Amino acid sequence: VLKSYIPPVLVAFGTVGNIMAILVLRHYYKILSIAFYLLCFTLVNTLVLYMGCGMEWISYITNKPFLSHTSDWLCKVCQFVSSMTIYSSNWLVVLMLIDRIIFVCWPLRANAICTVFTAKLFTIFIYIGLLTVSIHSLWTYELNRYGNIDPRQRDFQTVVWPLIAAILYTYIPLLLIFILLILLSIAIQSF
């Protein structure tokens, strides 16, 4: 019962919330760097919502295999796109926190540093980095005879690279978020 009713409710509420956020941010994302980051975060959040919850629900309701389990090339593309979207949100939060720390600690310089141009530039750098880390999934993963996604062979790409990816996708950004939140709270209290 939960698999039938909860995912569409989550997708519906998430979509409405993200559309409302985009409507609010549309006036500011060309002016404020934080609004640009929030707009990117909202778009990524919507993609993750549809790719994860929405596609899984459609697969369950139609009793068809999950999209990534239908063909080998879709398996590779879905792994690549999901890695890019899911983990970019961590790095976007890091960029937002750095932007806010600069804004709080150096308010006179913030107008020169915290611009939409620098926000776009750093977002592009983040996605280039994620592209570099995620590209291996296009040749590493394939479907096995049971329809599951498996690494093709046991070599560097399938043994060591997932650890490197986990460090770059999750551990470093979460550690940075923790440190930056502490620095931001200290900066706000001393202000």
Disulfide bonds with the S-S distance in Angstrom:
none
